[in-house]
């Protein structure tokens, strides 16, 4: 008759005896694909900025168009900061900063203080990077 003391005991899993998968850096192909995505998003954002800037200038005024352009440039800078944060996630443990939010807040403060700038075109210009992302996603999903 066996008692519970004689049965083989399995070790309790702990962090020390669990197999650890080594953290591997992203392959060169994956990073090339990521950089291509970045480049395409920048081109979409800049193309949409150019079209919108000329349209706003034609239909409204140069002041409104310049306000839109300032907001759009801030949006591209924000997109660049987001891309840098995403790129750094795989390499090192870091906390996503609020520098992108600071860019937006800084542009809006300048717009409030400088009476010649218009708030709504700056805000809509800032959102141009989001329109570029949506256009990119629609293009990649709808085309085979």
N, C-alpha and C positions, 0 to 999 in steps of 0.2 A: 504494500500500500504506500503510495506517494503522498507526501504532505506538500503543502504549498512552499515549504522551505527548500525542497529538493528540486523543484521545477526550474528550468533555465529562465533567467530574467533577461528581458530585453532592456537595453539602456534607454533611459528617458531622453527624448530628443531635446537638446539644448542648442544654443547658438554655436557652441564650440564644435559639436560633432555633426552638425548638418553640413552637407556638401555645399560649398560656395561656388557659384558660377563666377568666373572672373569677369570683371567689367571690361568690355572691349570697346575701344573707340570706334566710332562710326567708320565704315569703310569709305575709301576714297570715292567710289561710285555714288554712294548715298550723299556725301557732301557735295559732289559735283552737281547732283540733281537738286539739292537744296539751294546751291548758289544760282542755278539756272532758274529756279522758282523765284528767288529774290529778284533777280534781274528782270524777269518777266513782269513781276508785280510792280517794280519801279517804272518800267516802260508803260504799263497800263496806267499807272497813276499820273505819270508825266504827260502822257497822251491825252488823258481825260482833262487834266489841268489846262493844257493848251487849248483844247476845243472849248471848254467852258469859259476860259478867260476871254477868248475872242468873241464868243457868243454874248457874254455879259457886257463886254465893251460895246458891241454893236447895238444891243437892245437897251442898255441902261446908260452908264457913263464910265469914264476912265477911272474915276475915284472908286466906284463900286467894283469895277474889275480888278483894280489893284488891291482892294480889301480882300476880294476872293483869292487872289494870287498869294497874298500873305498867309491866309489861312491854309491854302493848299500846300504851300511850302512847309508850314508847320506840321501838316499831316504827313508829308513825306519824311520829315525828320523823325516824327513819332514812329512811322513804319520802320525806319532804319534802326531806331532804338529797340523796338520790339524784336527785329531780326537779330540784333546783337545779343539780346537776352536769350532768345531761343537758341542761338548758336552756342552760347556759353553753358547751356544746361548740361549737355553731354560731357563736357570737359571738366567741369568743376562744380562743386556744390555752391550755389550762390542763390541769394534771394532776389527775386525780381524786384527791381527798384521802382520808384515812383517818378523817375526822371521824365518819362513820357508824359505823365500827367502834369508835371511841372512845365513842360513845353506848352501844353494847351492852356494852362492857367496863365502863364506868362504872356502868351499872345492875346488872350482875352483881357488881361489887365492893361496891356499897351493899348488895345482897342478902346477900352473904356476911358483911358486917360487922354488919348490923342483924339480930339474931336473930329478930325477929318476922316477917320476910319469908320467903317460901318460894321456893326457887330454881326448881323445876320449873314452877310456874305463871307465874313471871316469864319464863322461857325460852319457854314455850308462848304466852304473851301477845305476846312479841316477834315470834313467827312468824305472828301474825295477819295482818300486812300481806302475807305470802306467800299465805296462804289467800285474801285479798281479790283478789290478782292472778290466782290460779288461777280463782276464781269469775267474775271479769270475762272472762277468756279463754274459759272454757266457755260463758258466756252469749252472747258475741259469735260464737262458732263454731257453736253449736247453734241459734241463732235466726237466721232469714233477715233 
